[in-house]
Structures are given as structure tokens and as C-alpha cells.
Amino acid sequence: MNKANRPAAREGTGRGRGRRPADEVRADVLRTVGELLLTEGIADLTFERVARTSGVSKTTLYKWWPSKGALALDGYVHAVQETLAFPDTADIRADLLTQLRAFAHVMTETPGGRVLTELIGESQTDQDLATAYREVYSSHRRRLAVERLHRAQEQGQIRADIDVQVLVDQLWGAVYHRLLIPDEPVTDAFVTALVGNLLDGVRPA
């Protein structure tokens, strides 16, 4: 199927040009960008295509997002925020497995993984993107994980003296490592072992 005709992109839908609330327009753009990224990746994402698909002028797009990277980052976050929401069932093992499996799925079974690694790469030379990445994505994801792990401490499922910030790095950092340096795959067995090794310990009983 031609990329321009894929359902996710919804090009040629002919949205009306009457004035719409800014929040509605912005949400429309983010939905369009997110769908494009998770079906096709970042390579063919352009301001021209997003303008054509969403019915929003390029002038408006550039006013809100100064670069393709900034636009892609916001669209990516919009697309994955519900999938990567952190559950709280009062069982920290189950919740870690659910969240890490959802994260691994987005990273390995959709173009989302390639999009995220490309954004991380671009942020090494784009300070504005680096700042946005921390503020919009990574800091928010870390905060959700830390909050859930703190609740697990309060429930006696994790020792009170453990630094949960380090736990976040051990779990998600290991996944990022395999994504960025793909010597080994990110599999369900890997995710299960990460959580098991962390919660059960590695010393002999």
C-alpha cells in the first residue's frame, strides 16, 4: 500500500478551514503525527505532510514546533502515553511486568522504537530537543515509575532503604541499552528476568 494512502495518515480528509479552538487543532496535529510515527517511522515525517494531513497551516505548525524533532517528540508522547501508563494493582511484580512489556512492545513491534532512538540521537546535537525530551518525555516517565515504586515501599513490597531512582535505571535503563546497542534482543524472557532478578535478588538462597 502506498504510504500516502495508509489509513493512519488520513490524508485528504478535507477538514473544514473554519477557525477551531487551538487545543482542538493541536490535538488533531498530535494525533496525526503520532499515527504516522507508529505506522511509518520518522523518515517521511515532514511539516508539509502534516499540514496536508491535518488541515493545519505550516505557519501554525512552525509557531508551535520549531523543528521536526520537536514535532515528532510531541506526537510520539501523545501516541504512547496511554499504552505506557503505569498500572497500580497493588502487586508491584505484576505492574512492573505489565509496564515493561508494554514498553518493549512499542519499542520492538512498532516503528516507535526506531523513532525514539533517532530522537535520542538527534538530541545529542540539538539542545532544544534534548531539553524537550527530558521535560516532555523522560522526566515524566521516570516520575510515574518512581511514584509507583514508592507506593510499593509503603506497602512493604520493596525495602524502605532502597533508592527507587536506581531501580528505575536498572529496569528501564537495561531495556534502553539493548535498544541502543542491539547485541541482544528485547524479549519477553528478558523483561521477565529483569523483574525477577531485581525483586528476588541474585545471591544464592
C-alpha positions, -999 to 999 in steps of 0.1 A, spaced: 0 0 0 13 35 -8 23 53 24 3 83 14 -29 62 14 -25 44 46 -55 48 69 -34 60 98 -23 91 79 -59 101 69 -46 123 41 -72 141 20 -99 140 47 -108 176 38 -112 191 73 -130 224 72 -110 256 73 -132 275 98 -115 287 129 -112 260 156 -101 262 192 -63 260 195 -65 230 218 -85 211 192 -62 220 164 -31 210 184 -47 177 194 -55 170 158 -19 176 148 -5 154 175 -29 126 167 -18 128 130 19 128 139 16 100 164 -2 78 139 23 85 112 52 77 135 39 45 149 30 31 114 58 45 93 85 60 115 102 94 114 119 93 80 89 105 59 76 129 85 76 165 71 58 197 80 43 197 46 28 163 50 15 170 85 0 203 73 -17 185 44 -30 156 65 -42 176 95 -55 206 76 -34 230 97 -11 256 81 26 252 81 28 286 97 9 274 127 30 242 129 62 262 129 48 285 156 42 256 179 71 233 169 104 249 158 118 217 143 108 183 130 124 167 161 102 188 185 71 179 165 80 142 164 86 141 201 53 157 210 35 134 185 53 103 199 44 111 235 8 117 225 7 83 207 22 62 235 11 79 267 -20 56 273 -2 24 262 27 32 286 5 43 315 18 27 348 -8 4 364 -14 1 401 -29 -33 411 -11 -33 445 11 -61 431 44 -45 421 58 -75 403 27 -77 381 27 -40 375 63 -38 365 59 -67 341 28 -51 326 45 -17 321 78 -31 308 60 -55 284 40 -26 270 72 -5 266 90 -34 250 61 -39 226 61 -3 214 99 -4 211 102 -36 192 68 -43 175 62 -8 161 83 19 145 82 36 179 115 21 190 133 34 160 116 68 163 127 71 200 163 60 193 165 85 165 151 113 187 177 104 214 204 105 187 193 139 174 191 153 209 228 149 213 234 178 189 201 196 193 200 213 228 163 224 224 153 188 216 174 175 244 156 198 269 122 190 255 130 153 256 138 155 293 108 177 302 82 162 280 91 125 280 119 111 301 113 130 333 76 123 332 82 86 326 107 85 355 83 103 378 55 78 371 78 49 378 92 64 410 58 72 424 46 36 418 78 22 434 74 45 464 38 31 469 53 -4 467 77 6 495 48 19 516 30 -14 511 61 -34 522 68 -49 488 102 -32 485 126 -25 513 123 10 527 160 17 524 161 11 486 167 41 463 139 37 438 156 61 414 183 34 410 156 7 404 142 28 376 177 30 360 182 -8 365 150 -18 348 143 8 320 180 15 315 186 -21 307 159 -20 280 173 12 265 207 -4 265 195 -33 243 176 -9 221 206 14 215 233 -13 214 213 -43 200 238 -71 207 209 -89 224 171 -86 217 144 -72 239 122 -102 245 96 -112 270 120 -136 286 144 -107 291 117 -85 307 107 -113 330 143 -119 340 149 -82 347 120 -80 371 127 -114 387 164 -107 392 155 -73 408 128 -85 431 142 -119 440 179 -110 442 208 -128 426 226 -142 457 221 -179 464 194 -186 489 
